[in-house]
Each structure stands twice: as C-alpha cells, then as structure tokens.
Amino acid sequence: MFEESRSIIKQIVSNIPETAYGVERQMLIGDLVSRQSTEERVIIKRMLDGFLMKMFEISASDIDLGGFGSQGKIWYRIHGTKKPDATISVFSYDETNVLIQSILLERQRQFLYENRNLDFSYTIFQEDQMHRFRADTYFDLDQIALNMRAINADVRPYKSLEFHPNVNRVVSLQHTKEGLILVTGITGSGKSSTLDSIMDMNNHSIDAHCVIIASPVEYVHKSDKCIIRHREVGRDVLSFKEGTVQSLRQDPDIIIIGELRDPDTILTALEVTDSGHKVFSTLHTSSAVESINRIIGEVPPIEQERVRNRLGDVLQCVISQKLVQSIDKKRVLAKEVMIATPSVRAAIKNNNTSEIYQMMAESGDLGMTTMEQDLKRLYLQRKISLEVAMNFANNKRRLQQILNLAQTGD
C-alpha cells in the first residue's frame, strides 16, 4: 500500500509546472489533487493514516511532516522529545504538499490558501474504534507543513488530578453553579485533557446541559447525566464569540470556551459568567497571576477598570499546569492552583495582583499551591530530578529558597 500511495503521489507531482511558486503552486497542487479519483485519494489517505496509527505503537503525542523545516522526514514527539523517524524514507517537498492537501476538503484548502493556516480535526475509523487528532496545517517557506496531535481515546480519571477538596467543589456544578474557571499553560501542557476530565466528572455526577465551543473539537464526550453539545469553530459556529453568545439561547448550565484568544471573546466570556453561568476556558499563560494580567491587558485601556472589577467578581479558580519530564523518562503533571478567596478578589480589583503569589504560597490548607511548591513536591517524591524542577520553575530563586528550607528542616 505504501508503494502504491507513493506512486500515485509521484504521478501528481510530475504534473506540477516548474514555473509555479508560493501560494500559486499550492493552488495548482490542490487542483491536481481534486481531479484524482476517489479510489486514488483513499489510497493516499491510507498512507497518512499509517503514519498516524504508528503514534499509538510508539507512544507519540504528535507527528510533524511537510514544509521546509521537516526536511522530508516524518517527526514524532515521544514523551516530550521530538525526533525524525529513521525507518521512513524521505519525501520531497511537493510529495508532502500532495499528501497533506489530499486529506483536505475543497473548502478547507481555500481557507488555507487565503489564511496561510488551518485548524481542523481528523478522524480514523478502524473496526470498532475511532481515533481522533487535532490538526494544524500551515505554510513554511512556501511549502505546506502539518502537525497532528493524538487525542486520548479515554478521559483521564478526574481523581488522578489529585485536586484539593476546595478545588473539587469549585469545578463541580453540584457545589458551585456559576463562575469562571481557567485552565492555563503553554501548548502541549495538557489543558484540554484537564478540561475533559472535569467535564467527564460533571457528566457522570449531575443532570445538566453543557455546550463545548472548540477549535477544533478534540475529545467527543458521550452524554450521560449531562446532555453535551460539541460546536466546532469554522464548522458548527463561526467564532468563539458567536458560539458563546448563541449558547445563552440554548439553556446551558456549563459553557466551555476552548480559548480566550481575543478581546471580544474575553469580554463575552465575562458577560456570560456574570449572567450566572458556569464557564470554563483556557489561556496560553504559565501562571495564575500572569493569567489575570493577560485578561486585563488584552482589552482596550478604557475597558480595563471594568474588566478588572468584573473579573474580581466572577473568577473562581485558575489552574496553571505543565507537563514535566519524570525520572522514568515519561511526563508528570505539575500544577499551580489559585482559588478566588476574598483577599484574592480584592487584590484583582485593586490592581495589586503582585500580592497574589504570596497568598497562594501561604494558603495550602485552602487548596492553593504555587508552581514552585508543586515542583518541590514532585522532587521530594522522587518523581522528577532537581534539574527538571529548576528548568520548569516560573521563579527559580523562589524554588531554590523553598528547597533549601526543606533540606534544613525549617
């Protein structure tokens, strides 16, 4: 099958004019791909599916191919480390251009040409199993590159996150009917997995309605006690903002906004939360304090005072997390937790967010912890090395201080 796929791809490549460059070249490739028979496109698709299914054999979280940077190789990220697969032969740029464009719909190709980037979801149906991937394709020096991340087939049990009982009450609809909960971290830190665990816990514990607005939809929840709607941006709804506004007319108890990526979405999320709904979302920030500052800083200066006060009222919890390399060469979750106590709310409203870190450090009994405290915990439990703990600390000096205190017994 591999050789048959390669032969079809080479035949398509042979028809690409040498004089075409940039987006025009990609558009010509797309036109050639669209002329292929359904059978030929299925054969090409099976080649990519084979590369994707290998991810489960080698415990890879991501695959990268295409574009100038890949140098014709297929790259896999395994336990945090990304390397090319030496067992797969090298492709030319145009061969990977054809391979990637073959799995896109005509509408998706046009969006890619116009925006130079496309987020989408991809599914492989194999016997009784459904394997889902989050995909991003983009331009890299006029060539098309692709990253795909495998979406876990199973949700991580909520209890395995080991949150404090106070955090459990905040994220559970049974105990708290409203408020904004943020899960933050850099790309690949497991934010979506944590949100899925929280949603799964609610799904099996309380009768409710949840609307998930995502780009793209990753894990697909099966309604149990909750009726769960999945709305993919660009497919089921035009934007995060529109999906959030529309959800108000859909009688939701929980609204999950995939990402607070622009001022309009931030303002809409705050308004929806202020109306008495329970809202979860994510930010690409590495700490709780940075998350608060980012939300306030993203909106126009004239809106910042109003946003600061509203955020102080509706924010319930911020969970900032990182996936760090463990001693056994796998990855373990390190997390920072901030709960919006009256003191934290006052600090937000009074623009004294610099005080919040110390409040978190001194409120372990309430369920709060700083990233440095959690890295210390993982180090003392011998799950991570000292070097890894220092590398992932937001405040390396503070981590060194609390480690020194632990060693002296103070």
Residue pairs with C-beta under 8 A, 6 or more apart in sequence:
1 43
1 46
1 47
1 50
2 47
2 50
4 43
5 43
5 44
5 46
5 47
6 47
6 95
8 36
8 40
8 43
8 44
9 44
9 47
9 95
9 98
9 99
10 95
12 29
12 32
12 33
12 36
12 98
13 92
13 94
13 95
13 98
15 32
16 25
16 28
16 29
16 32
16 94
17 28
20 28
21 142
22 142
23 113
23 139
23 142
25 97
25 142
26 97
26 101
26 112
26 113
26 139
26 142
26 144
27 113
29 94
29 97
29 98
29 101
30 101
30 104
30 106
30 109
30 113
32 98
33 41
33 98
33 101
33 102
34 106
36 44
36 102
41 102
44 98
44 99
44 102
45 102
45 103
47 99
48 99
48 102
48 103
49 124
51 63
51 65
51 74
51 88
52 63
52 122
52 124
52 131
52 133
52 148
52 150
53 124
53 126
53 131
54 60
54 76
54 85
55 61
55 62
55 63
55 76
55 150
56 131
56 150
58 76
58 78
59 78
59 79
60 76
60 77
60 78
60 150
61 77
61 78
61 149
61 150
61 188
62 76
62 77
62 82
62 147
62 148
62 149
62 150
62 188
63 74
63 75
63 76
63 77
63 146
63 147
63 148
64 70
64 74
64 75
64 76
64 77
64 82
64 145
64 146
64 147
65 73
65 74
65 75
65 91
65 96
65 99
65 100
65 145
65 146
66 93
66 96
66 97
66 99
66 100
66 137
66 140
66 143
66 144
66 145
66 146
67 93
67 96
67 138
67 139
67 140
67 141
67 143
67 144
67 145
67 146
68 93
68 140
68 141
68 142
68 143
68 145
69 140
69 141
69 145
70 84
70 96
70 140
70 145
71 84
71 90
72 90
72 91
72 92
72 93
72 95
72 96
73 84
73 85
73 88
73 90
73 91
74 84
74 85
74 88
75 82
75 83
75 84
75 85
76 82
76 83
76 85
79 325
79 329
79 330
79 331
80 323
80 325
80 331
91 99
93 143
96 143
96 144
96 146
97 143
97 144
100 137
100 144
100 145
100 146
101 109
101 144
103 122
104 112
104 118
104 120
104 137
108 118
108 120
111 118
111 234
112 118
112 137
112 138
112 144
116 138
116 139
117 136
117 137
117 138
117 139
118 136
118 137
118 138
119 134
119 135
119 136
119 215
119 216
119 233
119 234
120 135
120 136
120 137
120 216
120 234
121 132
121 133
121 134
121 135
121 216
121 217
121 218
121 232
122 132
122 133
122 135
122 148
123 130
123 131
123 132
123 133
124 130
124 131
124 133
125 131
129 153
130 153
131 150
131 153
132 150
132 151
132 153
132 218
132 219
132 220
133 148
133 149
133 150
133 151
134 148
134 149
134 151
134 216
134 218
135 146
135 147
135 148
135 149
135 216
136 146
136 147
136 148
137 144
137 145
137 146
137 147
138 144
138 145
139 145
149 188
151 192
151 218
151 219
152 193
152 196
152 219
155 193
155 196
155 197
155 200
155 219
155 221
156 193
156 194
156 196
156 197
157 197
158 197
158 198
158 200
158 201
160 197
161 194
161 197
161 333
161 335
163 171
163 337
163 367
164 337
164 366
164 367
164 368
165 367
166 339
166 366
166 367
167 317
167 319
167 337
167 339
167 367
168 175
169 175
169 176
170 176
170 179
170 181
170 316
170 317
170 339
171 181
171 198
171 201
171 202
171 280
171 317
172 201
172 202
172 205
172 206
173 202
173 205
173 206
173 208
173 253
173 254
173 278
174 202
174 205
174 206
176 278
176 316
177 253
177 276
177 278
178 273
178 276
178 277
178 278
178 314
179 273
179 278
179 279
179 314
179 315
179 316
179 317
179 340
180 269
180 270
180 273
180 279
180 280
180 281
180 311
180 314
180 315
180 316
181 198
181 278
181 279
181 280
181 281
181 316
181 317
181 318
181 319
182 260
182 280
182 281
182 282
182 283
182 291
182 315
182 317
182 318
182 319
183 191
183 194
183 195
183 198
183 280
183 281
183 282
183 319
183 321
184 191
184 282
184 283
184 284
184 285
184 286
184 287
184 288
184 290
184 291
184 318
184 319
184 320
184 321
185 191
185 282
185 284
185 285
185 286
185 320
185 321
185 322
186 284
186 286
186 322
187 284
188 323
189 321
189 322
189 323
190 321
190 323
190 333
191 282
191 321
192 218
192 219
192 282
194 319
194 321
195 256
195 280
195 282
196 218
196 219
196 221
198 280
199 210
199 212
199 221
199 226
199 228
199 254
199 256
199 280
200 221
202 208
202 210
202 226
202 254
203 210
203 221
203 223
203 224
203 225
203 226
203 228
204 224
204 225
205 225
206 225
206 226
207 225
207 226
208 225
208 226
208 227
208 253
208 254
209 226
209 227
209 229
209 250
209 251
209 252
209 253
209 254
210 221
210 226
210 227
210 228
210 229
210 252
210 253
210 254
210 255
210 256
211 229
211 231
211 243
211 247
211 250
211 252
211 254
211 255
211 256
212 221
212 228
212 229
212 230
212 231
212 256
212 258
213 231
213 233
213 237
213 240
213 243
213 244
213 247
213 255
213 256
213 257
213 258
214 230
214 231
214 232
214 233
214 256
214 258
215 232
215 233
215 234
215 240
215 258
215 259
216 232
216 233
216 234
216 235
217 230
217 231
217 232
220 230
221 228
221 230
222 228
226 253
226 254
229 250
230 236
231 237
231 243
231 247
233 239
233 240
233 243
233 258
236 243
237 243
237 246
239 265
240 257
240 258
240 259
240 260
240 261
240 262
240 265
240 268
241 262
241 264
241 265
241 268
243 257
244 255
244 257
244 265
244 268
244 269
244 272
245 268
245 272
247 255
247 272
248 272
248 275
248 277
252 277
253 277
253 278
254 277
254 278
254 279
254 280
255 272
255 277
255 278
255 279
255 280
256 279
256 280
256 281
257 265
257 269
257 279
257 280
257 281
258 281
258 282
259 265
259 281
259 282
259 283
259 284
260 266
260 269
260 281
260 282
260 283
260 295
260 298
262 298
263 298
263 299
263 300
263 303
266 295
266 298
266 299
266 307
267 299
267 303
267 307
269 279
269 281
270 307
270 310
270 311
270 314
272 279
273 279
273 314
274 310
274 313
274 314
283 291
283 294
283 295
285 291
285 294
285 320
286 320
286 322
286 371
286 394
287 320
287 336
287 357
287 371
287 394
288 318
288 320
288 336
288 337
288 338
288 356
288 360
289 338
289 353
289 354
289 356
289 357
290 320
291 318
291 320
292 311
292 315
292 318
292 348
292 353
292 356
293 353
295 307
295 311
296 304
296 307
296 308
296 311
297 304
299 307
308 348
308 349
308 351
309 349
311 348
312 340
312 345
312 346
312 348
312 349
313 345
315 340
315 345
315 348
316 339
316 340
317 337
317 338
317 339
317 340
318 336
318 337
318 338
319 335
319 336
319 337
320 335
320 336
320 337
320 338
320 371
321 333
321 334
321 335
321 336
322 333
322 334
322 335
322 371
322 392
323 331
323 332
323 333
323 334
324 331
324 332
324 333
324 334
324 375
324 378
324 384
324 388
324 389
324 392
325 331
325 332
325 384
325 388
326 332
326 383
326 384
327 382
327 383
327 384
327 385
332 378
332 383
332 384
334 371
334 374
334 375
334 378
334 384
334 392
335 369
335 371
335 374
336 360
336 369
336 370
336 371
336 374
336 394
337 360
337 367
337 368
337 369
338 344
338 356
338 360
338 368
339 363
339 366
339 367
339 368
340 348
341 359
341 363
341 366
343 359
344 356
344 359
346 352
347 353
347 355
347 356
347 359
348 356
357 370
357 395
359 368
360 368
360 369
360 370
361 368
361 370
361 373
364 373
369 377
370 395
370 398
371 392
371 393
371 394
371 395
372 393
372 394
372 395
372 398
372 399
372 402
373 402
375 384
375 389
375 392
375 393
375 399
376 389
376 399
376 402
376 403
376 406
378 384
378 389
379 385
379 386
379 389
379 403
380 406
386 403
389 399
389 403
390 396
390 399
390 400
393 399
